[in-house]
Structure formats: C-alpha cells, structure tokens
Amino acid sequence: MERSVLKFGGSSVSDFIKIKNIAGMLKQRVENGEQLIVVVSAMGKTTDQLMDNVSSLTTQPKEQELALLLTTGEQQTVSYMSMVLNDIGVNARAMTGYQAGIKTVGHHLKSRIAEINPETFNQAFEDNDVLVIAGFQGVNEDMEITTLGRGGSDTTAVALAASNNTPCEIYTDVDGVYATDPRVYKDAKRLEYVSYEEMMEMSALGAGVLETRSVELAHNYNIPLYLGRTLSNVKGTWIMSQTELLEKKAVTGVALDTHMMHVTISYPLPDDRLLTALFNKLEEGAVNVDMISQIVNLEGLQMSFTFKDTDAIQLTKILESLTEQFNALDFKINEDYVKISLIGSGMRDMSGVASKAFITLIENDIEFYQTTTSEISISCVIDADNGKRAVSALYQAFEI
Amino acid sequence: MERSVLKFGGSSVSDFIKIKNIAGMLKQRVENGEQLIVVVSAMGKTTDQLMDNVSSLTTQPKEQELALLLTTGEQQTVSYMSMVLNDIGVNARAMTGYQAGIKTVGHHLKSRIAEINPETFNQAFEDNDVLVIAGFQGVNEDMEITTLGRGGSDTTAVALAASNNTPCEIYTDVDGVYATDPRVYKDAKRLEYVSYEEMMEMSALGAGVLETRSVELAHNYNIPLYLGRTLSNVKGTWIMSQTELLEKKAVTGVALDTHMMHVTISYPLPDDRLLTALFNKLEEGAVNVDMISQIVNLEGLQMSFTFKDTDAIQLTKILESLTEQFNALDFKINEDYVKISLIGSGMRDMSGVASKAFITLIENDIEFYQTTTSEISISCVIDADNGKRAVSALYQAFEI
C-alpha cells in the first residue's frame, strides 16, 4: 500500500475549521488507498503564548522544563486532529514524539534525531489508516522530552519519510519555491522542480521557506520533498535529486537574507588562545557562524563574521564574557547588512557567473563587503538599503 | 532526610501568582531540610476548556486521544512550577506521569495505578530537592498515555506517598473535613482527626472532599493523610488509622449525597439472562451501582438501584440497548432523591444507632425509601426536599 508523509505547520492548523478541512482532504486520500503519516505543529500562536507565560515566570528557564512545556502544543494538535479524523470515519491514531519512537541526541531545545524505528509504524498501520504525529519533539536517552529547535516539525516529517521510505509533502502558507522572494521582486517565478542542493543553498542563504537541515536530510535519503500551500489547487514545488531534473540553468534563484548580522572583533595581538576560547564558546552556545574573514597585520588581529540575528543575545553574552579574560578585546555588531546570493546547480559547468555578478553589482553602485562562493552559489554582504535593488538587478542580468 | 508528598489541586494553581506563592512556601520547607514530591493538577479550568474544545469537534472522542489531550494540562503546570522553583533558587525537576514511572492498567480514562518504582525518586533527589509530578496521569503497558479518572491527582499523590513511605498532604479550597457539610448545616464543626474508615464512608456517601479510592489507598499502606486549605494557617484534618485515634464517638459525621439518581427496572418475568446482561454492560461501561434492592413476585421482577448522576447518560444508553433484546423491559430514572448517611467508627461497639436514626427521621416526617448499613455507617434514600432538614435533625439527635 502506498504510504506518504504530510506535514502541516502551525498556521495551517491554527483553528478547528482548518483542522476539519485538512481532515476531509486526508479522508479522500485514504479512500484512494493511501496510508498517511501526518505531522502537525502546535496550533497557530500556541508556542508564542507558552513562551510569553514563561517570560512572566523566569528569565532563565531550564531547558528540560521549557521542552516539556512547549511540546504540549503539538500534543494537543495531534489529539484534536485524530479525534476529527475518527469522527468522520477514518481510523486514526495520535502519537507524541516519544510514542512514535523519535529518539534524539544533543541540547534539549536543539536536539537532533538519532533514530526512528519503522516497525512502530508498520504495527500502528495494522489498525489505522492515518497516524498523526507530533512534530518538533522527541525523547533522549534519559527519557527526557526534547525539542528539535527551529523548523523542527519539517525535520520530523522528513525523518519519518526517510525511515518509512516515502515521499514527504510539506504544506505551509506559501505556494512553493520561487526563484526569488516575490515580496522583493514582484515578477519572481515559481519553480516546478528544484534540486536538493539548490534548495539547501536557498534555505541556508535566507530564502526561509524550509530549514536547511530538513532538505539535507531529504537529500541524504533521496526522499522527494514537496512544498506547497495547504488545501490549495496551485501546484507547488518538488525538491529532488539533480539527476532527475532535465533542465539546467546557470542561476535558478536569487536569495536575500535579511535575518543576519555582522560582527567585527579586534585584538592588538594575534592570539590562538583567544580564537580557541571563542570557537569553543560558540559551539557550546550553539551559535552558527556563517561567512568568516580574518586579517592579521601590524595592528593585530581583526576577524569578521556573519550570524543569524536570533543568536545576537547569545553572541553578545559570549563576547562580553571573553572581554573579562582578554581585556583588550573589542567588538562591534552591525545590523545594517544583508546577504544576497545567486543559486544554481548549473554554475558547476558554466564559467563567468561570479564575474558577471560582481560586474552587475558594480554597475549598479552596490558596494559589497564580503563574498563567498560554493559550487552552486555566490554570496555577497551588502548594505541593507541596497537589498531590493540588488535582487532586481541580478534577476534581470541572469534572465532567471 | 525527611520526605513528604504535597498535592495542589486545580484551583490552588489557577494562576501564576498562586504558583509563585506555593513555590515560596515549598522553598521554606526545603530550607528546613525536607525533600518534597509535589503533585499538581491542571491550572484552574484548563481541563474544562480542553473538554469544550473536544465537544466542538466530536461527540465520541476516542479514549486514547482524550487522555493524550487532557494530560497536557498537568504537563504545563509541572513545567511552570518547576521553572518558578528554579528561578528562586530551589533545585527542582518537572516530571510527567510516565517519566515518574506511574504505570497504569484499565480504561484509558479511568485507569488504576499498577506500579511505581521508588528508585526513580531516589535517583532524581540526588540532584534535586523538589520533584514536581503531573497528577492524574500515567502510562499503560502499550506506552499509551492514560488518566486516572475522577479525583485522579489525589490518587497520584497518595500512591507516590505509599511508594516513598511518606505522609501525604492534600491542599485544596476547604479548611478540612467537617462533621457535616457547613453549607447544609452552618454549625458543623471541623474535625482534627478522622479515621480512614470514617473518611471512606464520608467520601463514598457524597461528602465529596476526597475520592474514596485515594483514602482507601492511604489506608492500605497506612499513609497519614492531611487535608487542608492551600497556604492557610487554619489547621486542617489528619486522616489516619483508627488505632491512633483516642476518642471514639458513635457518630462523627453526617453526609448528604445530592449527586445520585435512582432507577427502577421492571420486567414481567424473572430472567437471569436479563440480569447477567445488565451487570455485564454496567461493568463494561464502568457504571458503579450503589444501593440495590430486588423484588420478585407474581408481577415479575422489580429492581432498584442508586448510581452517580454523572453516569446517567451512560446508564440510559445501556438500558435502552437492553430493551432491544428484552422488549418487555421498562425502566424509570428518578432524580429527586438524595442519600443521607451517618458515619462513625464507634457504631461497631454501640447498639441502637440505627433505631435512633430511623426514629429521628420518622419524628420529623421524613420518609425513607431504601436503607443500607455497613459496620460504621447507616444510609437512607430520602426525598431531595427533605435533605437539609434531615441533616439538621440527625446532627442534633446524635450531639455531634
């Protein structure tokens, strides 16, 4: 029997009417002979409300307690969804992360999935046609509840698809993957297919539709990933292996990342102890560093890197604690930069893409401060004010 | 180190200010050298709100899903309580029912506790002074979440006290156990001590402060049980073994049960198949029958019994389904009765209590329809209209 994983985010299940409508659609698919694994997030703003409650109680909640609290959101959604399905005659069962056997390792609030036992699902499908699984959560080896961090429900869905060897459909409030953000460039076109690698670059570079880790996981297990709007007839985007895609273009997308910041650290002497201490603390605090550049000259050491704006408080704490040990350390955080990126699997085989991109920026008087290139992408840090104009210029220059 | 179990019901933890105040009190006790196991219910009306949501989705929720949903209430309370404790410098850890190792058997929504492993607690107390445990819930052998049904959090608390061999303090919104309901008889006095058996009779007979099963459990393990008002200086009531109580009176309390109904079933022939079918269905539906009387004469079979008003819908369903099989079956449910009971361990050794009770009712023109006696109680079914007058007359006649 054909089996699929479908994932619905918080805004797709924000009220009972939406839950009922989704249940109706699931019923049709069951009647067409499918077995469905349905992953849901917490309803609407539930997680935000729980976080607000926490803020009124303490500024430093323990990770265990926070994970325990936040996971109630998804536990409620799975209960409701399963009740509605049973009510309309679909044999369904609700399961929390640990009931579904989602074992995790690492930080309580940023856990990674270590293991899923597919036998759990084969057994549960003996009496059920739909299994409704709480996204974003698991259990660690100490039997403590954990959450998967940012975009966690997507990861749950892809991991379940991988362990059940099925495609994974992610339903959200966008119509699919666009060559660039339609809010930034109104003529942006929707892509029917995109390769895992291109999608990963787009996610990592701030396109923000899917977290990189879920696309990476799908890529590793070669799980076709669908991204589309909940209960919409508009055809979304399939994310799949490059080899299955026919058409190759140099550039398939332009991504603009506005959720980044930039920091410059200065120290009068080159000092390996400083760098070791810094990177140890960044790892401990799970702060991800993106583009790094380092200069050592007569004035000492100067290092710059970009990072996610959500890590700003954590990073500031880390740098402040370092100045206690290294008194001469100075740092400056700059919020007025954005990162613009060109993505395309075709770049591998075509030369001159980088040059053409830089020329386009220069011709448009857009200064760039730092650049990086990967096999299938080119990124530049530019002034936030120039973001929109840069997207438009590059989109047209590469005739996307 | 001294260890105690404290339980706080939903109204005691209905907002964050109350939770903070309780945390402050717990901190003092920890500073006095105690290890505390704290059992909490869902905050205020949370469970009712969840049930309202369910009603809007389906009339027949599956038990598994309902248990999964309802247990999120307590899971949230333990998270909050533990966060507040840690915030004020108390080492605390929150645990759900299954994390605390509360294994259950039976119906999902009316489960009974089968097993608790005290080692879980000894280990957790190595790093913590307070363990905050979700009441009302456990996990069955299929790893499914279950709830303990009515008064379930009290049962959780007593079972934890039994497995840790500690006293159990139950905090609620009453000052303790009264000789009769102060709302019915204003001069009712509060008891300092009461025996398990008397308390059980009072609970079973509708005094409604504590569910019978939790008192029974305390009795079986000889766990001293305290009942008092949350954060109050008023001294509550200790419920303990009869042998530890000095004073014995014939009657220590009068209970009035208004949450009962009465049914009369008629069938033209005595028929064992009917009775077998009836009691099987009552057991399946977990409907508890209280006082039963049966008459078989030339007109056939007539059976009456009393039951909890909350079981009325379930019982009606059962009787209706029986009329399909036994066409001549007739039944009539009467809601206008109450049950009045005298309770006292001293009854065992003193004669004439029943006679005196019946005479008191007759002298006050209070008709009684059915009576039962146990070793330490006498109960009569009377008209609801006479309830208050009967309490007053008996209270005075027995000089309680």
Contacts between the chains, C-beta under 8 A, distances in Angstrom:
chain1	res1	chain2	res2	distance
A	16	B	53	7.3
A	16	B	56	6.1
A	16	B	57	6.2
A	19	B	57	7.8
A	20	B	57	7.7
A	50	B	76	7.6
A	53	B	16	7.4
A	53	B	80	6.9
A	54	B	80	7.8
A	54	B	83	6.5
A	56	B	16	6.1
A	57	B	16	6.2
A	57	B	19	7.8
A	57	B	20	7.7
A	57	B	80	6.0
A	57	B	83	5.2
A	57	B	84	5.3
A	57	B	87	6.6
A	58	B	83	4.9
A	58	B	84	6.6
A	58	B	86	7.1
A	58	B	87	3.8
A	59	B	87	7.9
A	60	B	86	8.0
A	60	B	87	7.1
A	61	B	83	4.8
A	61	B	86	7.7
A	62	B	82	7.2
A	62	B	83	6.8
A	62	B	86	5.5
A	64	B	93	7.0
A	64	B	94	7.1
A	65	B	79	4.8
A	65	B	82	4.9
A	65	B	83	5.0
A	65	B	86	7.4
A	65	B	94	5.2
A	66	B	79	7.4
A	66	B	83	7.7
A	68	B	75	6.3
A	68	B	78	7.2
A	68	B	79	4.7
A	68	B	94	5.6
A	68	B	96	7.2
A	69	B	75	7.4
A	69	B	76	5.9
A	69	B	79	3.6
A	69	B	80	7.1
A	69	B	83	7.9
A	71	B	75	7.9
A	72	B	72	3.9
A	72	B	75	5.1
A	72	B	76	5.4
A	72	B	79	8.0
A	75	B	68	6.3
A	75	B	69	7.4
A	75	B	71	7.8
A	75	B	72	5.0
A	75	B	75	7.6
A	76	B	50	7.5
A	76	B	69	5.9
A	76	B	72	5.3
A	78	B	68	7.1
A	79	B	65	4.7
A	79	B	66	7.4
A	79	B	68	4.7
A	79	B	69	3.6
A	79	B	72	7.9
A	80	B	53	6.9
A	80	B	54	7.8
A	80	B	57	6.1
A	80	B	69	7.1
A	82	B	62	7.2
A	82	B	65	4.8
A	83	B	54	6.5
A	83	B	57	5.2
A	83	B	58	5.0
A	83	B	61	4.8
A	83	B	62	6.8
A	83	B	65	5.0
A	83	B	66	7.7
A	83	B	69	7.9
A	84	B	57	5.3
A	84	B	58	6.6
A	86	B	58	7.1
A	86	B	60	7.9
A	86	B	61	7.7
A	86	B	62	5.4
A	86	B	65	7.4
A	87	B	57	6.6
A	87	B	58	3.7
A	87	B	59	7.8
A	87	B	60	7.1
A	87	B	61	8.0
A	93	B	64	7.0
A	94	B	64	7.1
A	94	B	65	5.1
A	94	B	68	5.5
A	96	B	68	7.2
A	96	B	145	7.7
A	99	B	143	5.9
A	99	B	144	7.5
A	99	B	145	7.9
A	143	B	99	6.0
A	144	B	99	7.5
A	145	B	96	7.7
A	145	B	99	7.9
